[in-house]
Amino acid sequence: MKPPVKPTNALPSFRPSSGAGVPESFIANPRPGQDVLVVVHGISRNAAEIAMRFAIHPAFSRTTIIAPLFTKEGFGQYQQLQTRTPDQTPADVGLIRLLDELAAEHEIATDRFALFGFSGGAQMAHRFAMFHPERVARLCVVSAGWYSLPRADLPYPYGIGDADGAALVGPDFLDIPTTVIVGNRDTRVDASVRQDDMIDTHQGKNRLRRARCYSRAVAAYAESAGTANRPNLLTLHGMSHDFNQCVAEGDLIAIAAQALL
């Protein structure tokens, strides 16, 4: 009897957009029957790099990795699932279109997937999970600049309220096993950290404080909804807001694997 073949990690390949409203992407290990992980880039739009980091890690050798690329021109404020002009597409709509096309092309199951985001990608990922909880099996968000707090008294994207103060989303996203990660040195406030009175008042001024605030807010929301589900907050010792540092020195991919697999 031959020993089982050990899976090898394939490098990500570039997939061009199929048309308006569908993002370009990088995909690795597209094999039928595997779990699917979507990884979302930050504002540097390093989709190729983030796809590579996950694809070459042994923990994800049996996982299909999909990294969409949300351009400013096509997807506007992708972090908030919002557009700037009528010809742009909300990022959640674009991602769903992409996943539907990849499912048909590679015979992979994209109806439910694990979701990871770093920085601006973490903003996009946690908001996607709120609006599409049925699609997300597990969620890991790292170093988001700021969050949509689960409060209907705050208008979206600061909270989940509409113009009349009604909730835009329900509590179903609480059922998603969620991990929030941030470096304990991710406290620098510069031009990349959005500052306005609404965010600063309700979430604090830096990413470390905002991650803690969001985790507490979700826990309070869960309690009000009568569920014991809570996000797991992890702090990476010595890490600042640098994806490469978090991977090389903070073992981020291995930690994310524990949250996502």
C-alpha positions in Angstrom: 0.0 0.0 0.0 1.4 3.4 -1.0 1.7 6.1 1.6 -0.7 9.0 1.2 0.5 11.8 -1.0 1.4 14.9 1.0 -0.3 17.9 -0.5 1.9 20.6 -1.9 1.1 24.3 -1.7 0.6 25.9 -5.1 1.7 29.5 -5.6 -1.2 31.9 -6.2 -2.1 32.7 -9.7 -3.6 36.0 -11.0 -7.1 36.0 -12.3 -8.2 39.1 -14.2 -11.6 40.6 -13.7 -14.3 39.1 -15.9 -16.0 42.4 -16.2 -17.2 45.5 -14.4 -18.2 44.9 -10.8 -16.0 41.8 -10.4 -12.6 42.3 -8.7 -9.3 41.0 -10.0 -8.0 38.3 -7.7 -5.2 35.9 -6.8 -6.1 32.2 -6.1 -4.1 29.3 -4.8 -4.9 25.6 -4.4 -8.4 25.6 -6.1 -9.2 22.0 -5.5 -12.8 20.6 -5.2 -13.8 19.4 -1.7 -11.5 21.8 0.2 -12.3 24.5 2.6 -12.1 28.0 1.1 -10.4 31.0 2.8 -10.9 34.6 1.5 -8.1 37.0 2.6 -8.6 40.7 2.2 -5.9 43.3 1.8 -5.4 46.7 3.4 -5.2 50.1 1.8 -1.8 49.2 0.3 -3.8 46.6 -1.8 -1.1 43.9 -1.3 -3.5 41.2 -2.4 -0.7 39.2 -4.1 1.5 39.3 -1.0 -1.3 38.3 1.4 -2.3 35.4 -0.8 1.3 34.2 -1.0 1.8 34.3 2.8 -1.2 32.1 3.4 -0.7 29.8 0.4 2.9 28.8 1.3 2.1 28.2 5.0 1.8 24.4 5.7 -1.4 24.9 7.8 -3.2 26.0 4.6 -2.0 23.3 2.2 -5.5 21.8 2.0 -7.3 25.2 1.8 -8.2 27.1 -1.3 -7.0 30.7 -0.9 -8.8 33.6 -2.6 -7.5 37.1 -2.4 -9.7 39.7 -4.1 -8.2 43.1 -5.3 -10.5 46.0 -4.6 -9.3 48.9 -6.6 -10.2 52.5 -5.8 -11.6 53.0 -9.2 -13.9 50.0 -9.2 -14.9 49.7 -5.6 -14.6 53.1 -3.9 -14.6 52.8 -0.1 -14.3 49.0 -0.1 -13.6 49.0 3.6 -17.1 50.3 4.4 -18.8 48.4 1.5 -19.7 51.8 0.1 -19.1 53.5 -3.2 -18.2 57.1 -4.2 -19.7 57.2 -7.7 -22.6 55.5 -9.4 -20.4 53.4 -11.7 -18.6 51.7 -8.7 -19.7 48.5 -7.0 -19.9 47.8 -3.3 -17.1 45.5 -2.2 -19.5 42.9 -0.8 -21.4 42.6 -4.0 -18.1 42.3 -6.0 -16.8 39.6 -3.7 -20.0 37.5 -4.0 -19.9 37.8 -7.8 -16.2 36.7 -7.8 -16.9 33.8 -5.6 -19.8 32.6 -7.7 -17.7 32.7 -10.8 -14.8 30.8 -9.1 -17.2 28.2 -7.8 -18.3 27.5 -11.4 -14.7 27.6 -12.8 -13.0 25.3 -10.3 -15.9 23.3 -8.8 -15.2 24.7 -5.3 -17.7 25.5 -2.6 -17.8 29.2 -2.0 -21.3 29.4 -0.5 -19.7 29.4 2.9 -16.0 30.3 3.6 -13.6 31.4 6.2 -12.7 35.2 6.1 -9.5 37.0 7.0 -8.7 40.7 6.8 -5.8 42.9 7.8 -6.1 46.6 8.4 -8.5 48.0 5.8 -9.3 44.4 4.9 -10.3 43.8 8.5 -12.8 46.7 8.2 -14.2 45.1 5.1 -14.3 41.6 6.5 -16.1 42.3 9.8 -18.7 44.4 7.9 -19.2 41.7 5.3 -19.8 39.2 8.1 -22.4 41.5 9.6 -24.4 41.8 6.4 -23.8 38.3 5.1 -23.4 36.0 8.1 -24.8 33.0 6.2 -21.7 33.1 4.0 -19.0 33.3 6.7 -18.0 30.1 8.6 -15.2 31.7 10.6 -13.9 35.3 10.9 -10.4 36.6 11.8 -9.9 40.4 11.7 -6.5 41.9 12.3 -5.6 45.5 13.1 -8.7 47.2 11.7 -8.4 51.0 11.6 -12.0 51.3 13.1 -15.2 49.3 13.3 -18.9 49.4 12.9 -20.1 48.9 16.4 -23.2 46.8 16.9 -25.3 49.7 18.0 -28.4 50.9 16.2 -28.1 54.4 17.8 -25.0 55.0 15.7 -25.4 55.5 12.0 -23.7 53.1 9.6 -20.7 52.7 9.1 -20.0 53.9 12.7 -22.7 51.6 14.0 -25.4 49.5 12.4 -28.2 52.1 12.5 -30.1 53.5 9.5 -31.3 57.1 9.2 -34.3 56.3 11.5 -32.2 54.5 14.1 -33.3 51.1 13.1 -30.8 48.3 12.9 -29.5 47.4 9.4 -28.4 43.9 10.5 -29.6 41.4 13.0 -27.6 39.4 15.6 -26.9 36.4 13.3 -23.3 37.4 12.9 -22.8 36.6 16.5 -22.9 32.9 15.6 -19.7 33.2 13.5 -16.6 32.2 15.5 -14.7 35.4 15.5 -11.2 36.3 16.5 -10.0 39.9 16.7 -6.2 40.4 16.7 -4.1 43.6 17.2 -0.5 44.3 18.1 0.1 45.8 21.5 2.3 48.4 19.9 -0.3 49.4 17.3 -0.9 52.7 19.0 0.6 55.1 16.5 -1.8 57.7 15.2 -0.9 58.9 11.7 -2.7 59.8 8.5 -3.6 56.1 7.9 -5.7 56.0 11.2 -9.0 57.8 10.5 -9.8 60.4 13.1 -13.1 62.1 13.6 -15.3 62.9 16.6 -17.7 60.0 16.2 -14.9 57.4 16.0 -12.7 58.9 18.7 -15.6 59.3 21.1 -16.9 55.8 20.8 -13.9 53.7 19.9 -10.8 55.6 21.0 -7.9 57.1 19.0 -5.7 54.1 18.0 -6.1 50.6 16.7 -5.3 48.9 20.0 -8.0 50.8 21.9 -10.5 50.4 19.0 -10.0 46.6 18.9 -10.7 46.4 22.6 -13.7 48.7 22.3 -15.2 46.7 19.5 -14.7 43.4 21.3 -16.4 44.8 24.4 -19.3 46.3 22.3 -19.9 42.9 20.6 -19.9 41.1 24.0 -22.5 43.6 25.3 -24.6 43.2 22.2 -24.4 39.4 22.6 -25.5 39.6 26.2 -28.5 41.8 25.1 -29.3 39.2 22.5 -29.2 36.4 25.0 -26.3 34.5 23.5 -23.0 33.5 25.1 -21.0 34.0 21.9 -18.2 36.4 22.2 -15.3 37.4 20.0 -11.9 36.2 21.0 -9.5 39.1 21.4 -5.8 38.4 21.0 -2.9 40.8 21.4 0.4 40.2 19.6 3.2 41.2 21.9 5.7 43.7 20.5 3.9 44.0 17.1 3.0 47.3 15.5 0.9 48.0 12.3 3.1 46.1 9.9 1.8 43.0 8.1 5.3 41.6 7.3 6.4 42.1 10.9 3.3 40.4 12.3 3.9 37.5 10.0 7.7 37.2 10.5 8.0 38.0 14.1 4.5 37.6 15.5 3.7 34.2 13.8 0.4 35.8 12.5 -0.4 33.1 9.9 -0.1 30.3 12.4 -2.2 32.1 14.9 -4.8 32.9 12.2 -4.8 29.2 11.2 -6.0 28.3 14.8 -8.8 30.8 14.4 -9.8 29.9 10.8 -9.3 26.1 10.4 
